[in-house]
Amino acid sequence: LLQGIILLFAGFLVFFLGIDYLGGTKIFWDLLPVSWKLPLANFNSPSDFNFVGIFWQDGIAGSVGFLFMNMGLVMRFMATKSVDEGRKAAVFNILFMLPLSAIVVGNAGWIGKAISITQPELVGPQSNPDSIFVIVANIISRPGVFGFIMAALTAALMSTVDTLINATAAVFLNDVYRPFRKMLKSKNNFTIKVDKQELLVARLASVFFTLIGVLAVIPFSTFPTVYEAHGFFHATLTPPLVTAIFLGVFWKKFTPAAVMATFIGGASFMVLGSYYPAALIKPIAHGTPFDASHPYSYISALYNIIVCVGVGVFAVYTTSQQKKIVAKIKALPYSKNVMMSILIFTAILFFIIFFNLLPLVLLIISAFSITVFVTISSEFYIKYDSSINTSGLTVWSIAKAKELFKGSKVNDEEGKKVKVTWKLKDDEDNTINFSNEDMEIMKAKVGDLVYLSDARKYLGGLKSVHSVYGDSHNEKGVVYFGNEALLNGVFEKDRILIAEKEM
């Protein structure tokens, strides 16, 4: 929180120092070109920065990816003390933080443009656009202030990178390592301490994915600006992930076969788009100029979204046909050999597409064939029951999701907060025990989730703990908990605490 405040302060400091350096708000505003004062960029030109391309790349693919797929952001929302607090955070983020952040990020460019007109020897055409923040800060600020601004910028960068590395390691641990270890554990009796083993795996995963991120800089370094590289990333890698997540959350009929088809079949069509942009992307490019070195860096996001969504929808609406074909294959005595042949043929087709070995028409047929074969293969190998496997995982079963998270029936009866003093209990029970009267005020039952925090609001939840209600007692205004809650909550002796039921 403090780091975010410092970053915002540093960004606005650059803005105000820049305006003062130029001689005032009016001079600053008059120096900016008319096109810079408009709320949106030109509709479809130039090719390296235009409204329609950025709308599909950042506004659609990027925004959905950021809100639904960015585990760093998801983990921050999960850290809120309740669903209500999460909703408040979402509204605050959209209405306040995003506009303020846009000013903080963009103001150095505005100041730099104004300086380039009045003092072109300081900020000339040869200046690197990616370094404009550093250039402007160095011109308008004193050495000490410049160091503070650079420290704030570096801290924000490191914080973002650290968050994404931790989130990636957590995803790998929960979605890859634990299921794999569980599969092996059914055959082998492991005796290694699980916590230490998982911590080591998380550390190794962090190192591995950091190296992957560093190596990813190489192909993206060919772009003239960081933003174009960012746009290309969102236009190519984000659409299949966004399509699978978005349709999976909001469409109950979206099957595993549709997910696999979106990834593999969609990727096949995306590769074709990169090889033949004039034939496949130009018809929907909204008149965006063709740049031979980086064709349709932004508007290609629209093409990629269309093919991924189209492949996913096709897979969903052919589910019954897939089941019939799979049933016929399973009835054959050599069904596994048939499926292995299909997989090998699919791999060969993808190889042909990836290396562009056939004319465009045949490549399109190959991509469509890959989609069909992937859906059939997924239907054959993946055990899936829509009533069981989607329960709690779509917006249509949020109540079930809350129940799965809690581990028992959800108690939605609204209660009030209570102020309590605390006492330490000696047993190993990790639940938190309130009086009967306090439980009634909070409308809480044994097994419900409770949030206990220091009553001093300025701490912002730094001294707090999430736990579970245990058996009640008769001492009104007193809460009992064990050493684990004390260590996690960092509570101080004789300090008043506030308790509220979560669910």
N, C-alpha and C positions, 0 to 999 in steps of 0.2 A: 504494500500500500504506500509506504513512504517513498519507495523507489519510483512508483508511478507519479506521485505528487511532484517529486524532484524533476522528473522528466518533463512533465507539463510545464512546470515553472521555468525550466531551462529553455523550452521551446518558445514560450511567450516572451521570455527575456530577450531572445534573439530577435523576435518580431519588433518589440518596443525599442530596442537598441538600434535596429535597422532603420526604423522610421525616424528616430532622433538623428541618426547619422545622415539621412537624406535631407532633413530639414523640416519635417512635419508630415502630417497625414495627407494634406492637400497635394504637396509636391510628390509624395509617394504615389498617390492615386493617379495624378495627371501623367506621371512617367510611364505607367503601365499601358501597353497597347490595348486597343478596344477588345480584341479577341481574348485577352487575358481576363477581362472583366466580366465576360459572359459566364453563366452558370455551367454550361456544357461545352465540350469541344465540338469542332466541325463534325457533321454527321458521318461522313465516310472518307475523309481525307485529313491529313496525309496518312500514308499506310502505317507509319510507326506510332500514330496517336490519333484515334478518331472515336467518336461517341459510340457508334453502333457496335464496333468491335469490342470496345471496353465494356459495353453493356452486357454482352453475352459472355465475355471472358471473366470479368471481375464481378459484374452485377449479378449474374445468374450462377455460372459455374463456381466462381470464387466465393460468393456469399454463402451459397448452400454448403460448399465444402468447408468454409470457415465455421459455420454454425453447427453443422451436423457431423463433421468429420475430423475437425481439429481437436485432438485429444487434450492438448494444452488448455484450450478454452473449456472443453467439457469438464475437465478435472477442476477448474476454477469454479464452475457452477455447482459441481458436486460438493465442493468445500463449504457451501453456504449451509447455515444451520437448519434451514427448513425449505420446503417448496415455496412458501410465501416469500421468503427472502430471495430465493432464486428468481422468482418472477419480478420482484422489485429490481434486482440486479440487471435483468434483461432489459427492462424498460429504461433504467438509468443509462445503460450502455448505449442503447439506440438513440435516445433523445438528447443525451448530454455528452457522454464520453466520445462517441464517434465524431460529432461535429467539432468538438474541441481538439480531438486528435488530428482531424483533417487540417485545421489551422496550424497546429504545431508542426505537422509534417510538411505542409506546403509553403509556409511563410518564408522560409529561407530561399526558395525559388523565386518568390515574388520580389523579395528584397534584392536578390542577385540580378534579376532582370532590370530593375530600376537602376542599380549601380552600373550595369553594363551600358546603359544609355548615357549616364552622366560621366562615368569614369571607365571607359572601355579598356584602359590600360590595366585596370585592376581585375575586371571580370570581362574577358574578351571572348570572341567566338571559339578560341582554342581551349577554353576552360572545360573540364570534364563535367558533364551534367551530374554524374553519380557522386561527385565530390563537392557539389555546390554548397551543401550545408556547412562543411568544414571551411570552405573558402570564405563564405559570408561571415561566419562566426569569427574567423581570424581577422577579417577586415574591420568589423564594427566593435569588437570587444577588446578590453585590455588583457594582458597575459593571464592574470589570475582568473578572470571571468571566463576566458577561453578554455582554460584547464577545467573549470567546473562544468562547462557545457559539454566538453568532450568526455569527461568522466560520466556525466549523466547519460550521454548517448551510448557509450561503451557498456555501462551497466544495464541499460535497457536491452541492448543487443545480446549480452551474455545471459540475461534473465530469460529472454525468448528462446534462445538456443537450449539452455538448461531445461526449461519446461518441456520442450519438444523431445529432447533426449530422454528425459524421465518418463514422459508419456509413451514413447515408442518402446522403451524397455518394459513398461507395465503391460502394454498390449502384447508384446512377445511372450512375457511370462505367463499371462493369463490365457491367451488364445492359442499359443503354440506349445510352450514348454510343459505346462501343467497337464493338458490333455495327452501329450505324448508320454509323459512320465506315468500318468494314470494307466495308459494302455500297456506300458511295460510292467507296471507294478502288478498287474493281474497275472504275470508270468514269473516275476522275480520279486523276492522279498527284500526291499531296500532297508538298510539300517542306518543310513546317513541322516543326520539331523536336517530336517526339511528346511527350516528357516535359513540356516547358514548356506545350504546348497542353493536355495532360490536367490539369496542375496548375491552369491557369486555369479549365478546365471544372469541376474539383472545387470551386474557390473560389466560382465563380458558383452552382453547385448548392447549396453550403452557405448562401449568402445567400438564395437563392430559397426553400429549404425552411424556413429560419428564419422568413422572412416568412409563409409558409403556416402555420407553427406559431403565430405571434403572432396571425394573423387567426382561427385556429381557437378562440382564447380567447373570441371574441364569442358564438358560439352556446352554448358550454358555460357561460358566465357566468350564464345564467338559472337554473342549479341552485342550491339553497340551500346546499349544501356541495361542497367539492372532491371528496369521496369519491363522492357521487352522480353528479357529472359524470364521474368516472373509471369508475364502474360502467356508466353509459350508453354510454360509449365502448367498453368491452369487450363490452357486450351487443350492440352494433350493428355496429361495424366489424371486430371480431376474428373472429366465427364463420366467415364465408366464407374468410378467409385461413387460419385454423387448420385448417378442414376440408380445404382444398386441399393444404396442406403436410403435414398428418398422414396423410391417405389416400395422398397421392403418395409419401411415404416408406415406408409400411408395406404398400401394396397395389400389386402390380405391374400389375394390370389397370386402374389409374386412368389414363385417357387424357387428352390435351389437351382433347378435347371435354368430358370430365367436369369438368375444371378450369374451362373457360369457362362451362359450365352452372352450376357452383357459384357462380361470381362473378355472372353476369348473371341466371340464373334464380333463384338463391337470393336475390339482392338484390330481385328483383321480389316474391317472397313476403314478404320482410322489410318492404318498404314497405307491403304490405297489412296486416301485423301492426301497424305503427305507426298506420295509419288506423283499423283495426278491432280494437283490443286486446280488447274485451269478447267478440267473436265468435271470435277466433282464438287469443288467448293465455290467456284466462280458463280454458278447460277444462283446461289443463295448469299453471295457476298455483299449484297446491297450496294454494289458499285464501288466497293473499296479497291483502290489501285493495287495492281499486282507488283510485288517486290520480289524479284528473282532470287535474291540472297536469303530472304526470310519470308516466303509467300504466306500471306494471310495469317500472321502471327496471332491476331486476336480473333478475327471472325471465324477462324477454323474451329473455335469452341462451339459455335452454333452447329456446324456440320457434325462434329463429334458427338454433341448431345443428341442430335436427331438420329444418327445411326445407332447409338447406344440405347436410346429409348425405343426406337423402332425394333431393334433386335429383342429387347426385353419384352415388349408387348407381343411380338410374334411368338415368343416362347411361351408366354402365359396362355394365349388364345389357341395354342396347338397342344395344350397339355393332354387332352383326351386322346388325340392321335398318337402322342408320344407313348402314353400308357398302353395303347393297343399294340403298337410296334414292339415295345419292350416285352409285353406279355407273349407275343409270338416268338421273340428271340429266346426268352427264358424257357419256352416249351421245347426248344431244340436241345438235343443231347450234347451238342458242341457249342452252346451259347457263349461260354467264356472265350472260345477261340474267335467267334464272330465279333465280340466286343473288342477283343485285342486287335483284330484286323481294322475295325473302325477307328480305334485310337491311333494306330500307326498311320492310317490313311489321312486322318485329320492332321497329324503332325507334319506329314509330307506336304499337304495343302498349305499349311501355315508357313512352312519353309519356303514354298514357291512364292507366296505372297510377300513374305518378308524380304526376299531378295529380288522381287519383281522379275520373275522368269517367264511370264506369259503376257499376251496382249491384255488390255484393260478389260474387255468383255469377259474373257475366260477367268481373269482374276476376280471379277465381281461374282461370277458363278461359283468360284472356289470359296470366296468369303461366305456366301450364302450356304454352301454345302457344309462349311465348318460350323456354322450356326446350328444347322439341323443335326449334324453328328454330335455336337457337344450337348445339345438338349437330350438326345436319346441316351448318350453315355451317362449323363448326370441322372436321368430317370432310372437307369439300370443300376447304378452303383450306390446312389444316395437313398437311404431310408428316410422317408419324409411323410409325416401325417400333419396336415394343415391345422387340425384342431388341437394338436398337442405341441407341435414345434413352433407355432407362432404365438402361443398363449403368453401374454406379458411382454411381447416384443414389438407390438404395433400400437398405433394410437387408439385402436379400437379395443384394446385390452389393458388400459392404463391401470385400472383397479387391480387386475391380476398382477401387473408389474409391481405395484406397491406392496401387494401381499407377498410376492416372491422376495422382494427386498427386505421386508420386515421379518418374514419367516412364519407369520401367523396372520389371522384375520385382522383387517385394518379397522381401527377405532376412529371414526370420523367425527365423533361427538365433540363439539367445541367446548373447551374449558378456558380457565383464566390462569395467568401466571401467579406464582406464589414466591414470597421471599422466605428464605430459611437460613438457619445456622447449620453448621455441619459438625458431625462427629465421626471419628474413624472407628471402623469395626475390625475385629481381629480375624474373622474367618476368611476363607479363600473365595467366598462368593463374590462375583464381579457385578452383581446387580446393585441398584441404588434403592434404598428403602425410605419411604415417606410415611407420614402419619395418615390414618384413615381420613381425617378431615381434609388434609391437603390433597389427597388422592381424589376426593369428591369434588373439591374446587377445580382441579385440573381435568376432571372427567376422565381420569386415567384408570387403567386396569393393569393387573400383573401381566408382564410380557410386552406392554406398549413401549415405544421408544421415547426417551426423555432427553432434553437438552438442558444442561446445568452450567451456569456461567456466573462469573463474578458480577456483582450488582453495579460496579462502576462502569458506566457506559463508555467512557473515553478509552477503555481498554480494547473495545471493538471485538470482543470474543477471544482475545489472546489467552485468557485464563478460563477455559471452558472444556466440557467433555460431553460426548454423546454416549448414552448408555441405555440400559433397560430397567424398567420398574421391577422391583422385587416385592416380596411380601411386606405388607404395611405394619405399622406399630401404632402406639397411642400417644406419642409425644408430639403435639402440634408444633409446627414451625421448626422441626429438627429433621435433618436428613442424615442417613448413615450410608457410608460407602467405604470401599476397601482401598488398599495401597495403590492399586493400578489406576483407579479413578483419580486419586490424589496426585500421582505422578503425571498423568496425562493432562489433568486440568490445571496443574501448578497453583492450586488454591492456597491462600494464606490463612493462618489461624485467626479466628475471631472476625473474619470478613463475612459479610452477608452475601448469600448467593441467590440467584433467581432461577427458578425451574419452570419449564414449560413442556407440555406434551407435544411430541412431534407427530406421531401417528399410532 
